[in-house]
Amino acid sequence: MEPKSQKCPEGLLTTHDYWANKRFRGFRKFRKQCTKPLVRLGCKVIPAVYKLWMCFVFATSKVEQRGGLDIPATVEANPKMVVALWHQDVFSAPHLFKCLGVHTLANTSDLGHLITAVLEKHQFKVFRGGRKRCIILRDMIRYMTEQERVVYGLTVDGSRGPARKMKRGACTIARECQVPIFLVSSQARYQLRCATWDRLLVFLPFNRIETRMIGPFMIDTDCSEEAFAERCNELEARLNQLEDEVKASVG
């Protein structure tokens, strides 16, 4: 015999489904209450652990910047610029660009809170973005036009992929603000490749690390949509090529 139906906020459900949904909501509320203190603790602990790990890795490794531009000098010479990299390189980015006053974007999830804590520990200035990305993009464009010095460091296939497929946000900022785009890749001979959508790279100690920056690349503000799409595809191919070149260079 079918259980009697009962009205609830989800619509007309059976009694069994109604109580199952109610238990699920209770579990979700409990999980949220437990997650908040863990995230707060992580925001205090993880930045220090990350900093110690990266200092140990770079202190015991041979670090090179060859075949490209010097990163601190390039940032100093360009008060307004966009730096594009793949999301798989994001683990090393806070250490590589520390104390350069880079602006970046992180989502509003619990993981985004942890990432923001690490970035701010390394003198990054972080925009928080959620589902309304077009609003965040407009805010970032307006902020760059109003400030005298802004360096955006953006993972152009983030935050959910697909991996190594460039989205249009960084190119749109460069076109609207008429600033150059620089491409960056960092690879290590010994590294862990995580089982995530981006295949995140985690550098290991006693290593050989190479970082390469190339550019500048400009996008005409008056270009057609077809020309803009073609330019984005060109930059995507160039960043993939750079990634492969640096990977081959470190062996």
C-alpha positions in Angstrom: 0.0 0.0 0.0 1.4 3.4 -1.0 2.1 5.8 1.9 -0.2 8.8 2.1 0.9 11.9 0.3 1.7 15.0 2.3 2.2 18.7 1.3 5.7 20.1 2.1 7.8 23.0 0.7 9.2 20.6 -2.0 5.7 19.9 -3.3 3.5 16.8 -3.1 5.7 14.0 -1.7 5.0 10.6 0.0 5.3 10.5 3.7 8.6 8.5 3.4 10.1 11.0 1.0 9.0 13.9 3.2 10.8 12.6 6.3 13.9 11.5 4.2 14.1 15.1 2.9 13.7 16.5 6.4 16.5 14.3 7.7 18.7 15.3 4.8 18.1 19.0 5.6 19.0 18.4 9.2 22.2 16.6 8.2 23.1 19.5 5.8 22.5 22.0 8.6 24.7 20.0 11.0 27.5 19.7 8.4 27.4 23.4 7.8 27.7 24.1 11.5 30.7 21.8 11.8 32.4 23.1 8.6 32.5 26.7 9.7 34.9 26.2 12.7 37.1 23.9 10.6 37.3 26.5 7.8 38.3 29.2 10.4 40.9 26.9 11.8 42.2 26.1 8.3 42.5 29.8 7.4 44.9 30.2 10.3 46.9 27.0 9.9 47.1 26.3 6.2 48.8 29.6 5.1 51.6 29.0 7.6 52.0 25.3 6.5 52.0 26.3 2.9 54.6 29.0 3.4 56.9 26.7 5.3 56.6 24.0 2.6 57.2 26.3 -0.3 60.2 27.9 1.4 61.7 24.5 2.0 61.0 23.4 -1.6 62.6 26.5 -3.1 65.5 26.6 -0.7 66.5 23.0 -1.6 65.9 23.3 -5.3 67.6 24.9 -8.3 65.3 27.7 -9.4 65.6 29.1 -12.9 63.9 31.8 -15.0 65.3 31.4 -18.5 64.0 31.9 -22.0 61.6 34.5 -20.8 61.1 37.7 -18.9 62.2 38.5 -15.3 59.0 38.4 -13.3 59.7 41.1 -10.7 61.2 43.5 -13.2 58.3 43.0 -15.7 55.7 43.7 -13.0 57.7 46.8 -11.9 57.9 48.1 -15.5 54.1 47.5 -16.2 51.9 49.3 -13.7 48.8 47.8 -15.3 48.9 44.2 -16.8 47.2 40.9 -16.8 49.1 37.7 -16.0 47.5 34.5 -17.4 48.3 31.0 -16.2 46.6 27.6 -16.1 44.9 26.4 -13.0 47.2 23.5 -12.6 50.0 26.0 -11.7 48.0 27.7 -9.0 49.7 25.9 -6.1 53.1 27.6 -6.8 51.6 31.0 -7.8 51.4 32.6 -4.3 55.1 31.9 -3.7 56.2 33.0 -7.1 54.3 36.3 -7.1 54.6 37.1 -3.3 55.0 40.7 -2.3 54.3 42.0 -5.8 50.9 43.3 -5.0 49.1 41.0 -7.4 45.3 41.1 -7.6 43.4 37.9 -8.2 40.0 36.2 -8.0 38.7 33.5 -5.7 35.3 32.0 -5.4 33.1 32.2 -2.3 33.1 28.5 -1.4 34.8 27.1 1.7 37.8 26.2 -0.4 37.8 29.7 -1.7 38.1 31.0 1.9 41.2 28.8 2.4 42.8 29.9 -0.9 42.1 33.5 0.0 43.8 33.1 3.3 46.9 31.7 1.6 46.9 34.5 -1.0 46.5 37.3 1.4 49.4 35.9 3.5 51.5 36.5 0.4 50.4 40.1 -0.1 47.8 39.3 -2.8 44.6 41.4 -3.0 41.6 39.1 -3.7 38.3 39.7 -5.4 35.6 37.2 -4.3 33.3 36.0 -7.0 30.4 33.6 -7.2 27.8 32.8 -9.8 27.4 36.3 -11.1 30.8 36.4 -12.8 29.8 39.1 -15.3 29.3 41.5 -12.3 32.7 40.6 -10.9 34.3 41.1 -14.3 32.7 44.6 -14.6 34.0 45.4 -11.1 37.5 44.3 -12.0 37.5 46.4 -15.2 36.3 49.4 -13.4 38.8 48.9 -10.6 41.7 48.7 -13.1 40.6 51.9 -14.9 40.3 53.8 -11.7 43.7 52.7 -10.1 47.2 53.8 -11.0 48.7 50.3 -10.5 46.9 47.0 -10.9 48.4 43.6 -11.8 45.8 40.9 -12.3 47.0 37.3 -12.0 44.3 35.0 -13.3 43.9 31.3 -13.9 42.2 31.4 -17.3 40.7 27.9 -17.2 39.4 28.2 -13.6 37.7 27.6 -11.5 36.1 24.5 -12.8 37.6 23.9 -16.2 37.8 22.4 -18.7 41.5 22.2 -18.1 43.8 24.2 -20.4 40.9 25.8 -22.2 41.0 29.6 -22.0 38.0 31.5 -20.9 37.4 35.0 -22.1 37.6 37.0 -18.8 41.3 37.9 -18.8 41.2 38.8 -22.5 38.1 41.0 -21.9 39.8 42.9 -19.2 42.9 43.4 -21.4 40.8 44.6 -24.3 38.5 47.0 -22.3 41.4 48.5 -20.2 44.0 48.4 -23.1 46.6 46.6 -21.0 49.1 43.9 -22.0 48.7 40.2 -21.3 51.6 38.1 -20.1 51.7 34.3 -20.1 53.3 32.4 -17.3 54.2 28.7 -16.7 56.0 27.0 -13.9 57.1 23.4 -13.8 59.3 21.2 -11.7 61.2 18.0 -12.5 59.7 16.2 -9.5 56.1 17.1 -8.7 52.9 15.5 -7.6 50.0 15.6 -10.0 46.8 15.6 -8.0 43.7 13.7 -9.1 41.6 16.9 -9.6 40.0 18.3 -12.7 43.0 20.6 -13.3 45.7 18.0 -12.4 47.1 20.4 -9.9 50.9 20.3 -9.6 52.6 20.2 -6.2 56.3 20.8 -6.2 58.6 18.6 -4.2 61.9 19.4 -2.4 65.4 18.9 -3.9 64.2 19.7 -7.3 64.8 21.7 -10.4 62.1 24.4 -10.9 61.7 26.6 -14.0 59.3 29.5 -14.4 58.9 31.4 -17.7 57.0 34.5 -18.5 56.4 35.7 -22.1 54.7 38.7 -23.6 53.4 41.3 -23.9 50.3 40.5 -26.0 47.8 43.2 -26.8 44.1 43.0 -27.9 42.7 45.9 -30.0 39.8 47.5 -28.3 38.0 48.0 -31.6 38.4 44.5 -32.9 35.3 42.5 -34.0 34.0 39.6 -32.1 35.4 37.2 -34.6 38.9 38.8 -34.3 38.6 38.8 -30.5 37.7 35.1 -30.5 40.6 34.3 -32.8 43.0 36.3 -30.6 41.8 34.3 -27.5 42.3 31.0 -29.3 45.8 32.2 -30.3 46.7 33.0 -26.7 45.3 29.7 -25.5 47.5 27.8 -28.0 50.5 29.9 -27.0 50.0 29.2 -23.3 49.7 25.5 -24.0 52.9 25.7 -26.0 54.7 27.5 -23.2 53.5 24.9 -20.7 54.9 22.1 -22.9 58.1 23.9 -23.5 58.8 24.5 -19.8 57.8 20.9 -19.0 60.3 19.6 -21.6 63.0 22.0 -20.3 63.0 20.7 -16.8 63.0 17.1 -18.0 
